[in-house]
Amino acid sequence: MPIFENIKVLLDESLEKKLRKLDPAMGSFRILKKSLDARRKDRLHHLYSAETFPDPVAPPYIFETPTRVQARKDLPTTTVVGAGPAGLFAALWLLERGLPCQVIERGKPVLPRMKDISKHWRHGQVNADSNVCFGEGGAGAFSDGKLITRIKSPFKQFVMEQMVRFGAPDEILYLANPHVGSNKIRTIINNLTKHLHENGCPIHFDTRAEEFHWSEGRLEKIVTPDGRVFKSDNYVLATGHSAHDIYDKLFAGGVPCETLNMAMGFRAEHPQVWVNEAQYGSRWEHPELPVANYKLTCHDDRTNIGVYSFCMCPGGYVLASSAQQGRMVVNGMSNYNHGSAYANSGIVVTVHKDKWFAAGPEAGLKFQADIERKTQEKVWAAGGTIQVPAQRVEDFLNDRVGSVAKSSCPSGVIAVNLRDIYPPELTEAFTRALQDFNRKMPGFMGNDALLHGVESRTSSPVRVVRDDEKLCSPKFTNLYPSGEGAGFAGGITSAAVDGIRVAESICKTLT
Ligand SMILES: Cc1cc2nc3c(=O)[nH]c(=O)nc-3n(C[C@H](O)[C@H](O)[C@H](O)COP(=O)(O)OP(=O)(O)OC[C@H]3O[C@@H](n4cnc5c(N)ncnc54)[C@H](O)[C@@H]3O)c2cc1C
């Protein structure tokens, strides 16, 4: 069918009318790509690619199913540890290819997990196994549900199509910035886990991998705290970057790991209306315009440190998202409708491993933990209990506590001086970046601008080494480290793709 590319549609124009001019015989059409060009505020427009059809109803988007491995009696079994995007997509791929597998997950299904999260936000009690990061869907389930990724992989399209299969709107297949929001991602994940369960891949909740038994270059078995034993031919380790206890077990077992750079900082929040006006100008209320976001970067020449905005959540909420009691961590999320009056985004500084934790992965984890503990202690010292520490940008620049404006954070905020949380060199780079961002987007340091502490879990400081081709640990060849915690992904889609990559690698051992 004819495909038309780069169709420019101004806000008051209609794509359908434009397509009808290009293809007078058109009965229906399907959008293949849609992006917003907001570089010139007086020429705001969408760019489309679309396919037209003579029939009045366009055919559905196609779902590819992988070819099944030929049934054999000796098919190897796999235990997937962790039901985040990496673990669930690894299990889905194995299931679709016809290989037996099961998933073990330390947390709970979404609904009981929500009760535990509520206890965290309302009473300050963090459940070490069931929280914003742990449970059905992993950190992905309470994420912002942005599905964009910069990685290139043949499996990316499969992941997006499966998201639609399990409940995401079709638009994620063509939007430049696909987003399903926290409310929809939970439903999608729930449908995916139900599908796995009902088709022969059991998911064991409340099941923490506690003991790892290593023998002769292989992982022999995993034992839970209540003595249940999980034994299989292969293991996918997809435990995410918040499971610090897992890293200790890997270090103790001699599993090769290496250090990665981190990016840490604060979560900035502004009124959404200000972001909309800053990005779109006078037409910001036009119904064809999505809520606006921003992407800012700066290289601080004096310290030679990069600073950038990360994981922006327009119309979103700032959340306390620690998986450990006594450690303060924040993140952001929004629902599909971007309904909150605030826009938040991580503003993070690159923390170079060679400078700050050259001693190795343990030192990287300690650096992270120390910052998070110090931030929580500041909350307690200020008389806070459940609140997230916050500071107006202006007060941060002037090194004073001041008072805090309103925030979207469901557990509330408390005024704290965040200026001495990080080593001075990182704070200096961060400060100059704020000034640079304020030049690029006047008002970035405005009266209503708030910083929340701390954005410390943008990525894993540890990579679990794996063989480039086989994707297994070079020392324990039936162990397949995967996803964000293993240092091979940074986000929902890339973690899901990495899960599929290791699952496919397990399939390849059969040929
Ligand atoms: C609030 C928030 C918002 C986010 N927003 C976005 C976004 O909009 N877009 C985006 O791309 N990314 C976002 N992220 C990041 C994204 O969620 C992660 O990158 C992604 O979930 C990583 O997937 P994963 O499968 O590698 O690990 P995880 O999702 O972390 O899953 C790991 C799982 O392993 C389980 N586990 C850990 N230890 C054990 C054990 N010992 N035994 C059994 N199970 C164990 C955990 O309980 C968890 O369920 C967000 C994260 C948060 C917290």
The ligand as an SDF file (V2000), in Angstrom:
LIG
                    3D

 53 58  0  0  0  0  0  0  0  0999 V2000
    9.3980    5.7000   39.7640 C   0  0  0  0  0  0  0  0  0  0  0  0
   10.1550    5.1860   38.5470 C   0  0  0  0  0  0  0  0  0  0  0  0
    9.8640    5.7210   37.2890 C   0  0  0  0  0  0  0  0  0  0  0  0
   10.5070    5.2250   36.1560 C   0  0  0  0  0  0  0  0  0  0  0  0
   10.1180    5.6800   34.9200 N   0  0  0  0  0  0  0  0  0  0  0  0
   10.6280    5.1170   33.8070 C   0  0  0  0  0  0  0  0  0  0  0  0
   10.1370    5.4720   32.5140 C   0  0  0  0  0  0  0  0  0  0  0  0
    9.2340    6.2750   32.3690 O   0  0  0  0  0  0  0  0  0  0  0  0
   10.6930    4.8750   31.4320 N   0  0  0  0  0  0  0  0  0  0  0  0
   11.6910    3.9660   31.5410 C   0  0  0  0  0  0  0  0  0  0  0  0
   12.1500    3.4560   30.5150 O   0  0  0  0  0  0  0  0  0  0  0  0
   12.1710    3.5950   32.7560 N   0  0  0  0  0  0  0  0  0  0  0  0
   11.6490    4.1370   33.8790 C   0  0  0  0  0  0  0  0  0  0  0  0
   12.1030    3.7410   35.1080 N   0  0  0  0  0  0  0  0  0  0  0  0
   13.1970    2.7470   35.1660 C   0  0  0  0  0  0  0  0  0  0  0  0
   12.6550    1.3640   34.8200 C   0  0  0  0  0  0  0  0  0  0  0  0
   11.5850    1.0570   35.6610 O   0  0  0  0  0  0  0  0  0  0  0  0
   13.7810    0.3560   34.9500 C   0  0  0  0  0  0  0  0  0  0  0  0
   14.8000    0.7450   34.0620 O   0  0  0  0  0  0  0  0  0  0  0  0
   13.3320   -1.0510   34.5690 C   0  0  0  0  0  0  0  0  0  0  0  0
   12.2390   -1.4540   35.3460 O   0  0  0  0  0  0  0  0  0  0  0  0
   14.4910   -2.0390   34.7610 C   0  0  0  0  0  0  0  0  0  0  0  0
   14.0280   -3.3290   34.4790 O   0  0  0  0  0  0  0  0  0  0  0  0
   14.7200   -4.6360   35.0740 P   0  0  0  0  0  0  0  0  0  0  0  0
   13.8180   -5.7630   34.7060 O   0  0  0  0  0  0  0  0  0  0  0  0
   16.1200   -4.6850   34.6390 O   0  0  0  0  0  0  0  0  0  0  0  0
   14.7300   -4.4530   36.6600 O   0  0  0  0  0  0  0  0  0  0  0  0
   13.5770   -4.1050   37.6860 P   0  0  0  0  0  0  0  0  0  0  0  0
   12.4170   -3.4910   37.0190 O   0  0  0  0  0  0  0  0  0  0  0  0
   14.2330   -3.3540   38.7710 O   0  0  0  0  0  0  0  0  0  0  0  0
   13.0870   -5.5260   38.2130 O   0  0  0  0  0  0  0  0  0  0  0  0
   13.8620   -6.3300   39.0360 C   0  0  0  0  0  0  0  0  0  0  0  0
   12.9620   -7.2890   39.7970 C   0  0  0  0  0  0  0  0  0  0  0  0
   13.7800   -8.2490   40.4570 O   0  0  0  0  0  0  0  0  0  0  0  0
   13.2200   -8.5260   41.7170 C   0  0  0  0  0  0  0  0  0  0  0  0
   14.2450   -9.0300   42.6320 N   0  0  0  0  0  0  0  0  0  0  0  0
   15.2890   -8.3390   43.1620 C   0  0  0  0  0  0  0  0  0  0  0  0
   16.0030   -9.1370   43.9730 N   0  0  0  0  0  0  0  0  0  0  0  0
   15.4080  -10.3540   43.9500 C   0  0  0  0  0  0  0  0  0  0  0  0
   15.6740  -11.5800   44.6090 C   0  0  0  0  0  0  0  0  0  0  0  0
   16.7170  -11.7180   45.4510 N   0  0  0  0  0  0  0  0  0  0  0  0
   14.8550  -12.6200   44.3790 N   0  0  0  0  0  0  0  0  0  0  0  0
   13.7780  -12.4990   43.5440 C   0  0  0  0  0  0  0  0  0  0  0  0
   13.4780  -11.3580   42.9160 N   0  0  0  0  0  0  0  0  0  0  0  0
   14.2880  -10.2950   43.0980 C   0  0  0  0  0  0  0  0  0  0  0  0
   12.6660   -7.1920   42.1720 C   0  0  0  0  0  0  0  0  0  0  0  0
   11.6810   -7.3690   43.1550 O   0  0  0  0  0  0  0  0  0  0  0  0
   12.1240   -6.6150   40.8730 C   0  0  0  0  0  0  0  0  0  0  0  0
   10.7640   -6.9330   40.7040 O   0  0  0  0  0  0  0  0  0  0  0  0
   11.4890    4.2120   36.2730 C   0  0  0  0  0  0  0  0  0  0  0  0
   11.8030    3.7000   37.5450 C   0  0  0  0  0  0  0  0  0  0  0  0
   11.1510    4.1680   38.6720 C   0  0  0  0  0  0  0  0  0  0  0  0
   11.4810    3.5860   40.0300 C   0  0  0  0  0  0  0  0  0  0  0  0
  1  2  1  0
  2  3  1  0
  2 52  2  0
  3  4  2  0
  4  5  1  0
  4 50  1  0
  5  6  2  0
  6  7  1  0
  6 13  1  0
  7  8  2  0
  7  9  1  0
  9 10  1  0
 10 11  2  0
 10 12  1  0
 12 13  2  0
 13 14  1  0
 14 15  1  0
 14 50  1  0
 15 16  1  0
 16 17  1  0
 16 18  1  0
 18 19  1  0
 18 20  1  0
 20 21  1  0
 20 22  1  0
 22 23  1  0
 23 24  1  0
 24 25  2  0
 24 26  1  0
 24 27  1  0
 27 28  1  0
 28 29  2  0
 28 30  1  0
 28 31  1  0
 31 32  1  0
 32 33  1  0
 33 34  1  0
 33 48  1  0
 34 35  1  0
 35 36  1  0
 35 46  1  0
 36 37  1  0
 36 45  1  0
 37 38  2  0
 38 39  1  0
 39 40  1  0
 39 45  2  0
 40 41  1  0
 40 42  2  0
 42 43  1  0
 43 44  2  0
 44 45  1  0
 46 47  1  0
 46 48  1  0
 48 49  1  0
 50 51  2  0
 51 52  1  0
 52 53  1  0
M  END
$$$$
